[in-house]
Amino acid sequence: MQPEFLTLADTVGAARRRSEKWAAEDPDVLPLTVAELDVALAPPVADVLAAAVAASDTGYPSAAPGLGRAWAGFAERRWGWILDSAAVRAVPDVGVGVVEVLRALGARGRTVAFSPPVYPPFWSWADEVGAQVCEVPLARDPWRLDLPALDRAFAEHRPVAYLLCSPHNPVGRVHGAEELAELVALAARHGVRVVADEIHAPLTLPGAVHTPLLAVPGAAEVAVSVLSASKAFNLAGLKCAAVVSGSPAGRAVLDRLSPDLTSRTGHLGVLASLAALDHGDAWLDGLLTELAARFDQLGDLLGRQLPEVRWARPEATYLAWLDVSALPGDPVEVFRRRGRVALQDGARFGGPGFARLNAGTGADVLAEAVARMAAALR
Ligand SMILES: Cc1ncc(COP(=O)(O)O)c(C=O)c1O
């Protein structure tokens, strides 16, 4: 099942999508920004949504127990992780899941730690629950958790929780099993809970192995995870994610979440997630092969046209974290204004001098974008 990507012709005129990524830019700008995938829906997902619309089946969601069963099947097939299907709670999206878990952990007035450069809402989520932020930047070359710095920060700032991004957006790092085991040991030693945002896990690329945090020995005692099919299957607008626990301690956190969260989840999101998790493997495998090819292409294009840009090929996601610090001026601004290509400024992620490029698009769109970026600098 080959995924169908948008082409350059789909980026203009009436064919142009209306979601945030597209609506935020002028009509002649190629948006390589928000983490939406420029791909046609996986056929099992498209079919279930079309059938629901045809039947006007657009009421409230009925997520349990289907969502838990579907995640358990997907996690076992893709990652060899046996999760308890009864310990899965549907929530509208990952942001809501993280915020409500932080509230349940009593984060108000306390400190939440995480590791920039990272997905910008990590700051606003902490702010939303009334927590202070403790930034513990990733170590570099290669990008990885800075475990000694986390040890010091946990001791000094006593955060209530550490927000883990696994795999890590924007650097595309798939944290290794040993690194995660060390994080769990640190968290246990310092009494810090770990909230793992694993939204990018289904997008682990060929050659890398995702370790679900709750599969790490001891992790279930200190952590809960938030999962969603939305990033890999492009379902963000449909609103369905899942908070998962693996121990009585984790279940106690789930039990403190309002039951209303589940009824605020999107019915179409639940239906689409079930179809994706139960029947999307072949399509997802095709997608991952295509994304790997897209990163081959990006490496080639950058090497020939923008050799001053440095980057490390991601192990997961469709996002490339580009070091543009060797380029003159404000390259993101120049790319947008003169090249009509939008990237996201790394400063928003806590990574000044970098830009995030969304490569989850058609090969011709990517080629045109890099050509325009190079021309804009000349
Ligand atoms: C790491 C990470 N977490 C969460 C989200 C947003 O997820 P949701 O739309 O389910 O809140 C994104 C979106 O790009 C993301 O990259």
The ligand as a Tripos MOL2 file, in Angstrom:
@<TRIPOS>MOLECULE
LIG
   16    16     1     0     0
SMALL
NO_CHARGES

@<TRIPOS>ATOM
      1 C1          6.1850   16.1330   20.3300 C.3       1 LIG1
      2 C2          4.7850   16.5240   20.0000 C.ar      1 LIG1
      3 N1          3.8300   16.4060   20.9270 N.ar      1 LIG1
      4 C3          2.5600   16.7470   20.6770 C.ar      1 LIG1
      5 C4          2.1970   17.2500   19.4570 C.ar      1 LIG1
      6 C5          0.7870   17.6880   19.2390 C.3       1 LIG1
      7 O1         -0.0590   16.6410   19.4510 O.3       1 LIG1
      8 P1         -1.6190   16.8780   19.6090 P.3       1 LIG1
      9 O2         -2.0710   17.5650   18.3760 O.co2     1 LIG1
     10 O3         -2.1560   15.4930   19.7450 O.co2     1 LIG1
     11 O4         -1.7790   17.6950   20.8480 O.co2     1 LIG1
     12 C6          3.1450   17.3800   18.4540 C.ar      1 LIG1
     13 C7          2.7630   17.9270   17.1510 C.2       1 LIG1
     14 O5          3.5540   18.1320   16.2910 O.2       1 LIG1
     15 C8          4.4700   17.0060   18.7360 C.ar      1 LIG1
     16 O6          5.4320   17.1120   17.8210 O.3       1 LIG1
@<TRIPOS>BOND
     1     1     2 1
     2     2     3 ar
     3     2    15 ar
     4     3     4 ar
     5     4     5 ar
     6     5     6 1
     7     5    12 ar
     8     6     7 1
     9     7     8 1
    10     8     9 2
    11     8    10 1
    12     8    11 1
    13    12    13 1
    14    12    15 ar
    15    13    14 2
    16    15    16 1
@<TRIPOS>SUBSTRUCTURE
     1 LIG1         1 GROUP 0 **** ****
